[in-house]
């Protein structure tokens, strides 16, 4: 969803919540919220900083670049779409790895056992939307 869609949806929900008649239509809805410790988030990485990062292997060789992060509706775990192979953006392909397989070492994303060849051997990922 684009930010505009999210904003418009939020405004619509806010407008509907101002109407007292809406509450009389049935049982009030409740949601469970989980409190998040902001100090925990401070140790993380924003997706805007992750996307575009170079991925290295344990030997310090560049093996790809993080093109995107995807969270599936059912699994709710992130996957990293890597751009591998090619030269100056030509001839590269996209592959997907679990974000959990990436380690951060010295502020670098490391996929320990990866080589350019093993990543090129993974099935190609194609964006569908």
N, C-alpha and C positions, 0 to 999 in steps of 0.2 A: 504494500500500500504506500502511496506517496504521502508525504507529510501533509499535503492539502487535504487528502481524503481523511486522514486521521484527525486533523483539526476540525473539519466539517462534521465528522461523526461525533466528536466530543462536544461540539456546540449543540448538535441535535439532542444528544443525551441530556445535556444540561438544561435545555429548554423544556424537554419533556418532564424532567424532575421537578420543575417549578409548578407544574399543574397538579394540584392536590387530588383531582378526580382520578388520576392515574393510579394512585395508591388504593383506591376503593375498588379496583377491578379484580383483585385477587390477593393472594398471600404475598407479602413483601419479599423481595429477593434479597438474599444475603450472599456475600462472598467472603472467603477466608483469605486474609492478607498475611503474608509472612514478613516479619520485620527483618531488614537487612542491615548489618553492621557496616556503616560507611568506611570504617578503617579496613575492612576486608576488600571492599571495592577499590580502595586506593592502591592495592598491590596488583590489580589486574591491568588489562590492556583494552583500550577502546577499539572497536572494530575499525574505526577510521584510521587508526594507527597500525593495525594488523594488516589490513588490505594494502597490498603493494610491497610488503616486506619480503626480503630475500630469504629463502630457505637454504640452509646448509646441511651437510651430512656431518658425521662425527669426525671426518678428516678435515673439515673446514672448507670443503669444496661447495660451490654454489650448485644446487640441484634444481632450483625452480624459484617461482615467485608466487606469493599468495594473491590470487585474483579475487577471491570472494569467500565469504563465510555463509553457510546455509544451515538453518535449523529446521528440521522436519516437524510437522505438527504432531506426529505420533511419538517419535523418539525423544524430542526436545533436547537433543544433544547436537552440538555444532559439528559440522564437517567443513574442511578447508578445501576449496577448489584451487589447485595449483596449476600454474602455467609452466609447462616443461618443454625442453627441447627448443629448437629454433635459434635464430640469431637476429637480434634487434627487432623482435616481435614477429618475424617471418618464420613460418613453418612450425610454430609451437602448437601444442595441444593442451587441453585441460584434462586433468585427472583429479579424483577426489580421494582424500585421506581423512581419517578421523582426526579431529582437532586434538584429541587426547594423545595422539601419536607424536605431536609436536612438543618439543621441550624448549623452554627458554633458558639459554645459557649465555651469560654476559650480554643480555639484551638482544640476543640473536635467536631466531627460530631455527631449531635443529631437528631434523628427521634422521635419527641416528644411523639406521642401517640402509638408508637410501643412496642410490647412485642415479646418475642421469639415465642410465640404461634401464634400471629396474622401474623407475617412474615412467619412462616412455613405454614400457611393456604393460602398464596398467590399462584397463579399458578407458577409452576416451569418453569424457563427459561433455554433453552438449546442452547448452541452455535451452529450455523449452519456452520460457516466457521472460 
